[in-house]
């Protein structure tokens, strides 16, 4: 790997960090762990199965 590869990896990780910080809308732990109880049972089941 050369310097450009390391630059791309670091830029990607930094962009994902900034993207996550700007789009996070959780106000407390309940929003984070329970999704404010706004998700239906079917998407929740698919997410659990995929995990």
DAWOHU-V850785 format. One record per residue. N is the residue number from 0. PHI is phi as a letter, one per 20 degrees, with the letter a starting at -180 (none if undefined). BURIAL is # if it has 16 or more other ideal C-beta (glycine too) atoms within 10 Angstrom, else .. Layout:
n = <N | N>
phi = <PHI | PHI>
burial = <BURIAL | BURIAL>
//
This chain:
n = <0 | 1 | 2 | 3 | 4 | 5 | 6 | 7 | 8 | 9 | 10 | 11 | 12 | 13 | 14 | 15 | 16 | 17 | 18 | 19 | 20 | 21 | 22 | 23 | 24 | 25 | 26 | 27 | 28 | 29 | 30 | 31 | 32 | 33 | 34 | 35 | 36 | 37 | 38 | 39 | 40 | 41 | 42 | 43 | 44 | 45 | 46 | 47 | 48 | 49 | 50>
phi = <none | d | f | f | f | f | f | f | f | f | f | f | f | f | f | f | f | f | g | f | f | f | e | f | c | f | d | b | f | f | f | f | e | d | m | l | l | d | e | f | f | f | f | f | f | f | f | f | f | f | f>
burial = <. | . | . | . | . | . | . | . | . | . | . | . | . | . | . | . | . | . | . | . | . | . | . | . | . | . | . | . | . | . | . | . | . | . | . | . | . | . | . | . | . | . | . | . | . | . | . | . | . | . | .>
//
